[in-house]
Amino acid sequence: MNDNLHSLPRRLIELRMEHADLDSLIDQASEERPADELVLRRLKKRRLLLRDQICQIEAELDPPEPA
């Protein structure tokens, strides 16, 4: 059961959820006046890091086939 808690598919789901949450936060922060540019930059940077982690896990789960 402990293995299931730390499996790659589960981690992928968690990262996608966090990425979606950050999308919402960034949208909200962009609409607010005045926007806090530092916070917005940090949120976007975190979102990019999450996207990189998601891509890495997706590649591990479904590696490209050799030519």
VMD Tcl script that draws the C-alpha trace (Angstrom):
set ca {
  {0.00 0.00 0.00}
  {2.87 2.37 0.77}
  {4.22 1.84 -2.76}
  {0.93 3.08 -4.18}
  {1.25 6.35 -2.26}
  {4.59 7.08 -3.92}
  {3.93 5.73 -7.40}
  {4.73 7.80 -10.48}
  {1.12 7.90 -11.73}
  {-0.03 9.22 -8.35}
  {2.76 11.82 -8.29}
  {1.77 12.87 -11.82}
  {-1.83 13.44 -10.72}
  {-0.67 15.48 -7.72}
  {1.58 17.65 -9.89}
  {-1.20 18.24 -12.43}
  {-3.56 19.29 -9.63}
  {-0.99 21.69 -8.21}
  {-0.34 23.06 -11.72}
  {-4.08 23.68 -12.21}
  {-4.28 25.41 -8.81}
  {-1.40 27.68 -9.79}
  {-3.14 28.50 -13.08}
  {-6.14 29.70 -11.10}
  {-4.00 31.72 -8.70}
  {-2.10 33.34 -11.56}
  {-5.35 34.24 -13.32}
  {-6.69 35.81 -10.12}
  {-3.47 37.69 -9.42}
  {-3.38 39.00 -12.99}
  {-6.87 40.45 -12.67}
  {-6.25 42.23 -9.36}
  {-5.26 45.89 -9.34}
  {-2.50 46.62 -8.51}
  {-0.92 43.28 -9.32}
  {2.00 42.22 -7.17}
  {4.58 41.54 -9.88}
  {6.98 39.69 -7.59}
  {4.30 37.26 -6.42}
  {3.10 36.80 -9.98}
  {6.62 36.04 -11.19}
  {7.15 33.52 -8.40}
  {3.87 31.77 -9.17}
  {4.74 31.56 -12.86}
  {8.20 30.22 -12.08}
  {6.73 27.55 -9.81}
  {4.22 26.64 -12.53}
  {7.06 26.20 -15.05}
  {8.95 23.96 -12.64}
  {5.84 21.86 -12.16}
  {5.37 21.60 -15.93}
  {8.96 20.36 -16.27}
  {8.38 17.75 -13.56}
  {5.15 16.64 -15.24}
  {6.92 16.24 -18.59}
  {9.73 14.27 -16.96}
  {7.34 11.84 -15.27}
  {5.29 11.47 -18.45}
  {8.48 10.56 -20.31}
  {9.37 7.98 -17.65}
  {5.91 6.42 -17.80}
  {5.72 6.39 -21.60}
  {9.28 6.44 -22.99}
  {9.70 7.15 -26.70}
  {10.06 4.08 -28.84}
  {13.40 3.54 -30.58}
  {13.43 4.22 -34.29}
}
mol new
graphics top color blue
foreach p $ca { graphics top sphere $p radius 0.5 }
foreach p [lrange $ca 0 end-1] q [lrange $ca 1 end] { graphics top cylinder $p $q radius 0.2 }
display resetview
